[in-house]
Structure formats: structure tokens, C-alpha cells
Amino acid sequence: MPARLRFLRFRPQEAALVAITAVWGSTFLLVHWAMEHSGPWFFIGIRFLVAGVISAIIFRRALRGIRWTDIGAGAAIGVMIHLGYGLQTVGLQTIDSSTSGFITAMYVPLVPFAQWAVFRTRPPAMAFVGAGLAFAGLLLIAGPESILTLSLGAGEIATMIATLPIAAEIILISVFATRDVDLGRITIVQLFTAGVLGILTMPLVGETVPAFSWVWAGAAVGLGVASCVIQLTMNWAQKSVSPTRATIIYSAEPVWAGVVGRIAGERLPLTALIGGALVVLGILASELRIVRRRE
């Protein structure tokens, strides 16, 4: 039977995910700047505590009927947010925002494999192709020396590890979104969980409270608002959008990060640009479907 390739159709409900992807991609540069004045875990803690306070004000009435199922779901997602965003912020201490955006995008081809491990649902053949292209792109982004020695810097490694909890976060959101949990309650719990864990991580890694700076303070408040909007939108939209489908929308995030970084004066070498293109190509390839026509 002849085969043809196609992409899944775009649905109106996914417009919100497209919007927050643009917001998410533009936050990398702000975090990169904030890391010049603050430690990563303190910044993550303040950022998500601010987001938690905002969400608690918005959904204050919903808190009256909070249940253990809401707390458990929110806490599980919050742990993944803490690890994902925290390690990503650690990486932004030593790599620029454009590089971080492209490496972070590797979570996209990881989602089908994570679903395979958790739900025993084998990913399509193109997911393997996409993962291979994304990994090749990662090596090019890290630099020619990484290709020769197969070694990565501390920032690249931290960011690459961050893709695992980010992928887990997307899957958990979809799992709990289809269950009997309250949207407002789990948003509050997950944001406060991420914030509190960020502060508790500080003494474990030897990080201290930084001197006050309007740079990290302004970035933390601004990104706190953005984080609240992003997480709330993800929780709402993924009630009707599958994890794999959502990730193809999120795949535009490194493009936004690269555009904003470019406007701010970041200049990636040619090999890194080629690597970024391979990452995006791998993401798109992982979402291609081979459809066989019946006779």
C-alpha cells in the first residue's frame, strides 16, 4: 500500500499553547541576565513563590475545598518544575540563552519515549529519527570540540539533564488533567512546591541569598507572572491536547529564544546555527506520521 506523510491538524484549542510558547522562549534571556546577580536556586525559589502567590489570589475560593488528590497531583508536577527549570537556570550561568533554548528543546523528542516507558505505548518510527537528529544538533551547538571528544560543558550537561523532568512535567500534566482534580488548586500547589523546593535547595548546594538587585528582583517578579500564566494555560489546554501533540507546539520555543537572543546581541557560530536547525528538524521529524492508504 502506498504511504504518505502528514502532520496532525492544528486545532483552535491549541492557540493558547502557541501563545505561551512564545512567552516561554522569550524568558531565557531574562534568566540569563538575572544569573549575573543571583544564584540559580534562589532565583527559581523567588520566581515560583511569586507565581504561587498570584495563583492563590486568583483561585483563593477554590482553596476551601482542596483535597489530597489535588495536593498530590500539584506536588508531583511541582517537583518536575523545580528540577527542570532549576537545572535549566543552572545551565544559563555559563551558556547563552539561544544555546539553552535549543538544548532545552530536546525534551520534545523525549516525550514519546517517556510515554513508551510509562504507558507501554511504542513511539512511531519517526520519533527515533527525530531523536537522532536532535542529538546530532546538540553536539554541533556545544561546539566542534564536543564532536571530537564527545564532551560537553557543565552548562550544556545541566540543561540537557533538565529536559528529562520537563518531559515528565508535560506527561504528568496530561495524566492529571484527565482526572478529577481542580485546575486552580493544582496550579497553586505546583507553583508553591517548585518555589519552596528552590529555596530548600540553596543550603544543599552552598548557595546564599544574593545582595539585592533590581535586575534579579524585576526578573523574578516578571517571570513569576509569566510562570503563573504558562502553568495555568498548560493545565487547562492539555485537558484536550495529548502530550505528544502539545510538544510539537512547544517545539517553537527555541526559535523564539534564538530570535530574542539575536535581537539582544547574541551571535551563535555557524556550527551552532546548523545544530539548532537540526534540533528543530528532529523535533518536526518526530511528529511526522507515515499514513498508509488502504486499497
C-alpha positions in Angstrom: 0.0 0.0 0.0 1.4 3.5 -0.9 2.3 5.7 2.0 2.2 9.4 2.5 3.5 11.7 5.2 1.3 14.3 7.0 1.2 16.4 10.1 -1.6 16.2 12.6 -4.2 19.0 12.1 -3.9 22.2 14.2 -7.0 22.7 16.4 -8.3 26.0 17.8 -7.8 24.9 21.4 -4.0 24.8 20.8 -3.8 28.6 20.1 -3.2 29.2 23.8 -0.2 26.8 23.8 1.2 28.6 20.8 1.0 31.9 22.7 2.7 30.7 25.9 5.4 29.0 23.8 6.3 32.5 22.5 6.4 33.8 26.1 8.4 30.8 27.3 11.0 31.3 24.6 11.4 34.9 25.4 12.2 34.2 29.1 15.6 32.6 28.5 17.4 35.9 28.0 15.9 37.4 31.2 17.0 34.4 33.3 20.5 34.7 31.7 20.8 38.3 32.7 19.4 37.6 36.2 22.1 34.9 36.7 24.7 37.7 36.7 23.2 39.0 40.0 21.7 35.9 41.7 22.2 32.2 42.3 20.0 29.8 40.3 18.1 28.1 43.1 17.3 31.4 45.0 16.0 32.9 41.7 13.9 29.8 41.0 12.5 29.9 44.5 11.5 33.5 44.4 10.2 33.2 40.8 7.8 30.4 41.6 6.8 31.7 45.0 5.7 34.9 43.3 3.8 32.8 40.8 2.2 30.8 43.6 1.0 33.9 45.4 -0.5 35.3 42.2 -2.3 32.0 41.5 -3.5 31.8 45.1 -5.1 35.2 44.8 -6.8 34.3 41.6 -8.1 30.9 42.8 -8.5 31.8 46.5 -12.1 30.5 46.6 -11.1 27.1 45.2 -8.7 26.5 48.1 -11.5 26.0 50.5 -12.3 22.6 49.1 -8.8 21.4 48.4 -8.3 17.6 48.5 -5.4 15.3 48.9 -5.7 14.3 45.2 -5.2 18.0 44.3 -2.2 18.3 46.6 -0.6 15.0 45.3 -1.1 16.0 41.6 0.2 19.5 42.2 3.2 18.4 44.2 4.2 15.8 41.6 4.1 18.4 38.8 5.8 20.9 41.1 8.8 18.6 41.7 9.3 18.3 38.0 9.1 22.1 37.5 11.7 22.6 40.3 14.1 20.1 38.7 13.5 21.2 35.1 13.6 24.9 35.5 16.2 24.7 38.2 18.8 22.8 36.2 18.0 24.9 33.1 18.7 28.0 35.2 22.0 26.5 36.5 23.0 26.0 32.8 22.2 29.6 32.0 25.0 30.7 34.3 27.6 29.6 31.7 25.8 29.3 28.3 23.8 32.0 26.4 20.0 32.0 26.1 19.9 30.9 22.5 22.0 27.8 23.2 19.9 27.0 26.3 16.7 27.3 24.2 17.9 24.8 21.6 19.2 22.3 24.1 16.1 22.5 26.2 14.0 21.7 23.1 15.4 18.2 23.2 12.6 17.3 25.6 10.3 17.2 22.6 11.5 14.0 21.0 12.0 12.6 24.6 8.2 12.8 25.3 7.2 9.8 23.1 10.0 7.7 24.6 8.9 8.7 28.1 5.3 7.7 27.2 6.7 4.4 26.0 8.4 3.7 29.3 5.4 4.8 31.4 2.4 3.7 29.4 4.0 0.9 27.2 2.9 2.8 24.1 5.6 2.4 21.4 6.5 5.7 19.7 6.3 5.9 15.9 9.3 5.1 13.8 9.9 8.8 13.0 10.4 9.5 16.7 13.7 7.6 16.6 14.8 9.6 13.6 13.9 12.8 15.4 15.8 11.9 18.5 18.9 11.1 16.4 18.8 14.4 14.6 18.3 16.3 17.8 21.3 14.7 19.5 23.5 15.5 16.4 22.3 19.1 16.7 23.2 19.2 20.4 26.7 18.2 19.6 27.0 21.0 17.0 25.5 23.5 19.4 28.1 22.5 22.0 30.9 23.2 19.6 33.4 21.3 17.3 35.5 20.2 20.2 32.5 18.3 21.7 32.2 16.3 18.5 35.8 15.3 18.6 35.9 14.4 22.3 32.2 13.7 22.8 32.4 16.0 25.8 30.0 18.8 26.9 30.4 21.7 29.2 28.8 21.9 32.7 26.1 24.3 31.4 25.2 22.1 28.4 25.1 19.0 30.7 22.8 20.7 33.3 20.5 21.9 30.5 20.4 18.5 28.8 19.5 16.8 32.1 16.8 19.4 32.6 15.0 18.1 29.6 14.1 14.8 31.5 11.9 16.5 34.2 10.5 18.9 31.7 9.3 16.0 29.6 8.0 14.3 32.7 6.1 17.5 33.7 4.3 17.6 30.3 3.2 13.9 30.7 2.1 14.4 34.3 0.0 17.4 33.4 -1.8 15.4 30.7 -2.3 12.5 33.1 -3.8 14.6 35.9 -5.7 16.9 33.5 -8.0 14.0 32.6 -8.7 13.1 36.2 -11.0 14.6 38.8 -8.6 17.4 40.0 -9.3 21.1 40.2 -7.3 23.3 37.8 -6.9 26.2 40.2 -5.8 24.0 43.1 -3.1 22.0 41.3 -1.8 25.2 39.8 -1.3 26.8 43.2 0.2 23.6 44.7 2.6 23.0 41.9 3.9 26.6 41.8 4.4 26.8 45.6 6.0 23.3 45.6 8.6 24.5 43.0 9.2 27.7 44.8 9.7 26.1 48.3 11.9 23.4 46.9 14.1 26.1 45.2 14.7 27.8 48.5 15.4 24.5 50.3 17.9 23.5 47.6 20.1 26.6 48.4 21.8 25.2 51.6 22.3 21.8 49.9 24.4 23.3 47.1 26.1 26.0 49.3 24.1 28.9 47.7 23.5 32.1 49.8 21.0 34.9 49.4 22.4 37.4 46.9 22.7 41.1 47.5 19.5 43.0 46.4 19.5 43.9 42.8 16.6 45.4 40.7 17.8 43.0 37.9 17.0 39.8 39.7 14.1 41.2 41.6 12.4 42.6 38.5 13.1 39.4 36.5 11.8 37.2 39.3 8.5 39.1 39.6 8.1 39.4 35.8 8.9 35.7 35.3 6.7 34.8 38.3 3.7 36.4 36.4 4.8 34.6 33.2 5.2 31.3 35.0 1.7 31.5 36.5 0.2 32.2 33.1 2.2 29.4 31.5 1.4 26.7 34.0 -2.2 27.7 34.2 -2.6 27.6 30.4 -0.8 24.2 30.2 -3.0 22.7 32.9 -6.1 24.0 31.1 -5.1 23.3 27.4 -3.7 19.8 28.0 -7.1 18.6 29.1 -7.9 18.2 25.4 -4.4 18.1 23.9 -2.2 15.0 24.1 1.3 15.2 25.5 2.9 14.4 22.1 0.7 16.9 20.3 1.5 19.6 22.9 5.2 19.1 22.4 5.1 19.8 18.7 3.6 23.2 19.6 6.3 23.7 22.3 8.9 23.0 19.7 8.8 26.6 18.5 10.3 27.7 21.9 14.0 27.5 20.8 13.1 29.6 17.7 11.7 32.3 20.0 14.7 32.1 22.3 17.0 32.4 19.3 15.2 35.4 17.9 15.2 37.3 21.2 18.8 36.4 21.9 19.7 37.6 18.4 17.9 40.9 19.0 19.8 41.3 22.3 23.2 40.9 20.5 23.9 37.2 20.9 25.8 35.8 17.9 26.0 32.0 17.6 28.7 30.4 15.4 27.7 28.8 12.1 28.0 25.3 13.6 25.7 26.2 16.4 23.1 27.6 14.0 23.3 24.4 12.0 22.9 22.4 15.2 19.9 24.4 16.1 18.4 23.7 12.7 19.0 20.0 13.2 17.3 20.1 16.6 14.2 21.8 15.1 14.3 19.4 12.2 14.5 16.5 14.6 11.5 17.9 16.6 9.4 18.2 13.4 10.5 14.7 12.2 9.5 13.1 15.5 6.0 14.4 14.9 5.7 13.2 11.3 3.3 10.3 10.7 3.5 7.7 8.0 0.0 7.1 6.9 -0.7 4.0 4.7 -3.6 4.2 2.3 -5.9 1.2 2.2 -6.5 -0.5 -1.1 
